[in-house]
Amino acid sequence: MPDPTIDLAALRLVAEEVAREWDLTLGEPYAMGRYSYVAPAGDGTVLKVAWDGDDESLHEGEAMELWDGDGAPRLLRHDPARRALLMEQAVPGDDASTLPEDEAVAVAIDLGPRLWRPAGAPFRSVHDYVPTWLDNAERWGEEGSELVPLARELYAGLGRRETTLVHGDFHHHNLLRHGDGWVAIDSKAMLGEPEYELWSFLNNPLPYTMTLEDAERRLAAFESVGLDQWRMRAWTVVRAAFLGADEAELAVVRELWARRA
């Protein structure tokens, strides 16, 4: 996918404007922001201003309102017009990539079911986007696009399950320690099914070389909380096709599908 040019300086100006209006004191922005400007805002809060072009995260605020502090930081204030969110700060805020494998998986299978809730409007369906994402992957011909023909075939058989809110970017680096528990941040909230989530968790954390052994163990853990193995594997192929996969990941994805039940 072509990498868009994000004007972080413009986002900072919006953040400063919002901070003045909301009587916030902005600290230095977090370094990992790519499609948004995110900074501590005093009194245990964080201000996030998202780039207008980040269409997938359009309803992050509404998702946080639905989660209401259960599995995600509590939303304190929201300005949809300026894509501004004021939320609780996760403290101490270290992410699940710092954990041993089994502990990280345990965090994920605890958090996931708390986020996957029945929902409807205003959230959009992933099915309104997946065909275009696959077309774009084929057009741009980047890593993983070799999977597009198989992905299209599998996607046609998955059907439109779209009554569950999914996080959309569920991986180690978006799972943060908060007090005695964990919360998920930076959602790309849409309607789909839980099995849609798994690709991002299978090929993380960074830096990491995906292995078949790890992938099978992670899939088994998610199956233990009610997810369907066939659908997890099918969605893994579909999402790897449009999100991108290197040679090692492609080999694992193909083998995961070959081993489907």
C-alpha positions in Angstrom: 0.0 0.0 0.0 1.4 3.4 -0.8 2.5 5.2 2.4 0.5 8.4 2.8 2.2 11.6 3.9 0.9 12.5 7.3 1.3 16.1 8.4 2.0 15.6 12.1 2.7 19.3 12.5 -0.9 20.1 11.5 -2.2 17.4 13.9 -0.1 19.0 16.7 -1.7 22.4 16.0 -5.2 20.8 16.3 -4.1 19.1 19.6 -2.8 22.4 21.0 -6.1 24.1 20.0 -8.1 21.3 21.7 -5.8 21.4 24.8 -6.4 25.2 25.2 -10.2 24.8 24.9 -10.3 21.8 27.3 -7.7 23.3 29.8 -5.2 20.5 29.3 -1.4 20.6 29.6 0.2 18.7 26.8 3.5 16.8 27.4 5.9 15.5 24.8 4.1 13.3 22.2 4.6 9.6 22.2 7.1 8.5 19.6 5.1 5.6 18.2 2.3 7.8 16.7 2.1 7.3 12.9 -1.4 8.2 11.9 -2.2 10.4 14.9 -0.7 12.9 17.4 -0.8 11.4 20.9 0.5 13.1 24.1 0.0 13.0 27.8 -2.4 15.7 28.8 -2.0 16.0 32.6 -3.9 14.4 35.6 -3.5 10.9 34.2 -5.0 11.6 30.8 -3.9 11.3 27.2 -5.0 13.4 24.2 -5.2 11.8 20.8 -5.9 13.6 17.5 -6.2 11.3 14.5 -5.4 12.0 10.9 -8.5 12.6 8.8 -7.2 10.1 6.3 -7.2 7.2 8.8 -10.7 6.1 7.8 -10.5 2.8 9.6 -10.3 4.4 13.1 -13.2 6.8 12.4 -15.3 5.3 15.2 -12.6 4.7 17.8 -14.4 7.1 20.2 -17.8 5.4 19.9 -16.1 2.1 20.5 -14.5 3.4 23.7 -17.8 4.7 24.8 -19.3 1.2 24.3 -16.4 -0.5 26.2 -16.7 2.1 29.0 -13.4 1.3 30.6 -13.8 -2.5 30.4 -10.9 -3.7 28.2 -10.0 -0.2 26.9 -9.1 3.1 28.5 -12.0 5.1 29.7 -13.0 7.9 27.3 -13.3 11.2 29.1 -14.1 13.6 26.2 -14.6 13.3 22.5 -14.7 15.8 19.6 -15.6 13.8 16.5 -15.3 16.8 14.2 -11.6 17.2 15.1 -11.0 13.5 15.6 -9.9 14.3 19.2 -10.1 11.9 22.1 -9.3 12.5 25.7 -8.8 9.2 27.6 -7.4 7.7 30.7 -3.7 7.1 30.6 -2.7 3.4 30.9 -0.3 3.2 33.8 2.4 1.9 33.9 1.7 1.4 30.2 4.2 -1.3 29.2 2.8 -3.4 26.4 2.3 -7.2 26.0 5.5 -7.5 23.9 7.4 -7.3 27.2 5.8 -10.5 28.5 6.8 -14.2 27.9 4.8 -15.9 25.2 2.4 -17.7 27.4 1.6 -14.6 29.5 1.0 -12.4 26.4 -1.4 -15.0 25.0 -3.2 -15.2 28.3 -3.6 -11.4 28.2 -5.0 -11.5 24.7 -7.6 -14.3 25.3 -8.8 -12.4 28.4 -9.1 -9.0 26.7 -10.5 -10.1 23.3 -13.8 -11.5 24.6 -14.4 -8.3 26.6 -14.0 -6.2 23.5 -16.1 -8.4 21.1 -19.6 -7.2 21.9 -22.8 -7.0 19.9 -23.1 -3.7 18.1 -24.7 -1.9 15.2 -24.7 1.7 13.9 -22.7 3.9 13.7 -20.0 1.2 13.2 -19.3 0.1 9.7 -18.9 -3.5 8.5 -15.5 -4.9 7.5 -17.3 -6.5 4.6 -17.8 -3.1 3.0 -14.0 -2.8 2.8 -12.5 -6.2 2.4 -13.1 -6.7 -1.4 -11.5 -3.3 -2.0 -8.6 -4.0 0.2 -8.0 -7.3 -1.7 -8.2 -5.5 -5.0 -5.7 -2.9 -3.9 -3.3 -5.6 -2.6 -3.4 -7.2 -6.1 -3.0 -3.9 -7.8 0.0 -2.8 -5.7 1.6 -6.2 -5.8 3.3 -5.9 -2.4 4.4 -8.7 -0.1 1.5 -11.1 0.6 -0.4 -10.3 -2.6 0.4 -13.8 -3.8 -2.3 -14.9 -1.4 -5.1 -12.8 -3.1 -6.6 -15.6 -5.3 -6.9 -18.0 -2.4 -8.1 -15.1 -0.1 -10.9 -14.2 -2.5 -12.0 -17.8 -2.7 -12.0 -18.1 1.1 -13.7 -14.8 1.7 -16.5 -15.8 -0.6 -17.2 -18.7 1.7 -17.0 -16.8 5.0 -20.3 -15.0 4.6 -21.3 -11.7 6.2 -21.0 -12.0 9.9 -21.2 -8.5 11.0 -23.0 -8.1 14.4 -19.9 -8.0 16.6 -17.6 -5.0 17.3 -14.0 -6.0 16.6 -10.9 -4.0 17.6 -9.4 -4.2 14.2 -5.7 -3.9 15.2 -5.4 -6.4 18.0 -1.7 -7.1 18.7 0.9 -7.1 21.5 1.9 -3.4 21.0 -1.7 -2.2 21.4 -2.3 -4.2 24.7 -1.1 -2.1 27.6 -0.8 -2.8 31.3 -3.1 -0.6 33.3 -3.0 -1.0 37.1 -3.6 -4.7 37.9 -5.1 -5.4 34.4 -4.7 -4.7 30.7 -6.4 -2.5 28.2 -6.4 -2.3 24.4 -5.7 0.9 22.6 -5.7 2.3 19.0 -8.7 0.4 17.7 -9.9 0.4 14.2 -13.4 -0.5 15.4 -15.7 -2.1 12.8 -18.4 -4.8 12.7 -17.3 -8.3 11.9 -16.6 -11.4 13.9 -13.9 -12.3 16.5 -12.0 -14.6 14.1 -11.3 -11.6 11.9 -8.8 -10.3 14.6 -6.2 -13.0 14.6 -3.7 -12.1 11.9 -2.4 -9.1 13.7 -1.8 -11.1 16.9 -0.2 -14.0 15.0 2.5 -12.0 13.3 3.5 -9.8 16.3 5.3 -8.6 18.4 8.0 -6.7 16.5 10.7 -7.7 15.9 9.5 -11.2 15.5 9.8 -14.0 13.0 6.5 -15.8 12.8 6.7 -19.6 13.4 4.2 -22.3 12.7 4.6 -23.6 16.3 3.7 -20.3 17.8 0.8 -19.7 15.5 -0.7 -23.1 16.2 -0.4 -22.5 20.0 -2.0 -19.1 19.7 -4.8 -20.3 17.6 -5.5 -23.1 20.1 -5.6 -20.6 22.9 -8.2 -18.5 21.1 -10.2 -21.7 20.3 -10.3 -22.3 24.0 -12.4 -19.1 24.4 -14.9 -20.0 21.7 -13.3 -19.0 18.4 -13.7 -21.3 15.4 -10.4 -22.8 14.0 -11.5 -22.9 10.3 -12.7 -19.3 10.4 -9.6 -18.1 12.2 -7.4 -19.7 9.5 -9.5 -18.5 6.7 -9.4 -14.9 8.0 -5.7 -15.2 8.5 -5.2 -15.9 4.8 -7.5 -13.0 3.8 -6.0 -10.4 6.1 -2.4 -11.5 5.4 -3.2 -11.0 1.7 -4.2 -7.4 2.1 -2.2 -6.3 5.1 1.1 -7.8 3.8 3.2 -10.8 4.7 6.9 -11.5 4.2 8.3 -14.8 3.0 8.5 -16.4 6.4 5.0 -15.3 7.2 3.6 -16.5 3.8 5.1 -19.9 4.5 3.4 -20.1 7.9 0.1 -18.9 6.6 0.0 -21.4 3.7 0.8 -24.2 6.2 -1.8 -23.1 8.6 -4.4 -23.3 5.9 -3.1 -26.7 4.7 -3.6 -27.9 8.3 -7.2 -26.7 8.6 -9.6 -29.1 10.2 
